[in-house]
Amino acid sequence: MRILFIHQNFPGQFLHLAPALAARGHDVLALTDAANTRPRVVRTLCYPSPDGPEVPGLARTYARACDRGHRVARACAALDAQGYRPEVIFAHGGWGEPLFLREVWPDVRILTYAEFFYRSTGLDAGFDPEFSTDSLGARLSTTARKAHLLMALQDADAALSPTEFQASTFPEPLRQKIAVIHDGVDTDVLRPDPQACFDLPGGPTLRPGDEVLSFVARNLEPYRGYHLFMRGLPAVLAARPEAQVVIVGADGQSYGGRPESGSWRDRFLEEVAGRIDRSRVHLVGRITHARFVALMQVTRVHAYLTYPFVLSWSMIEAMAAGALVVGSATPPVEEVIRDGVNGRLVPFFDIDGWSHALIGALADPAAQAPLRRAARDTARARYDLKTVCLPRLIDFVESADIRRA
């Protein structure tokens, strides 16, 4: 088959799937934003990056999505004029790229990656009262972000979500289109390694058995509970004088609003600065995946918090590496972790609960060994890339070679 992947940050969620389909003999092509500099894993073409003027008000998100969708449609029309016509298109619905594909190829089978559907209440919006307001304006702004997601899912022949929770955010009439298949974790790479080591810049080398507490997010911000983790640290460091804390993440903004000034990272570090031993708190910024793997192999406890939102790959990767995850008792985490079975759960806003759980887990690693083993068993049984997820993902795409009625 000719299979066209469309993703503004390709390969994104298609990192393993696209090359696997190419290896099976399919003609695989990717279309991405010209500004995307990520390594190419299959033959890749680019569409022009959006550069139009911003539209003010509630229409901003939809206008951006339409602009991107228009650029994608023009690029696809150019491919069509050159004689290229795919049997299957698999596009991420989050940025508007699939919006006008039917105007170019009306009968092509279209799949969409349905990552998350916004609601004005009950999910991430308004979840954290410290950083949100229950105003009509805020609710309208969230509701306005749905339009392009609905269009993408309505036009798709089938859709895919990585977790049951994320699929459940979409409207019930369209939910029947969505298959739940995780992107997959390579549990051959993410596995316990007694020889692993993690070098701290200008500091000690950490190894399995050391008292290490880790926290990982793309950017250090409230959506991933960075503020609560930091507020729980003073008690943890006071109770565990040998503990080393490694915090991975940049000082940008991925989700939610920006602080009035500076960065969330610095704001919450400064909030606790006088109550923590900075020599034992290591903010290492973004790191390579290989270093992330090493950190998960040496950590004694890994803290993971999130609003009711998209589940991070890193949490399941940590479990695959045999780390003990202390996670927030929010729906995306509760889908994977059962408290006292394959990890620990703490109410998201319970700072004292976080401190207590982290101190206890750091203090008695032997007692946590069964949970660590169960965590890896969960990752292998439900999320293993090679044996579970990739075969299902391949079947999802290959079985899509059915013409529209």
Secondary structure by P-SEA (a helix, b strand, c coil): cbbbbbccccccccccaaaaaaaaccbbbbbbbcccccccccccccccccccccccccaaaaaaaaaaaaaaaaaaaaaaaacccccbbbbcccccccccccccccccbbbbbccbbbbccccccccccccccccaaaaaaaaaaaaaaaaaaaaccccccccccccccccccccccbbbbccccccccccccccbbbbcccbbbbccccbbbbbbccccccccaaaaaaaaaaaaaaacccbbbbbbbccccccccccccccaaaaaaaacccccccccccccccccaaaaaaaaaaccbbbbbbccccccaaaaaaaaacccccccccaaaaacccccccccccccccaaaaaaaaaaaaaccccaaaaaaaaaaaaaaccccccccaaaaaaaaaacccccc
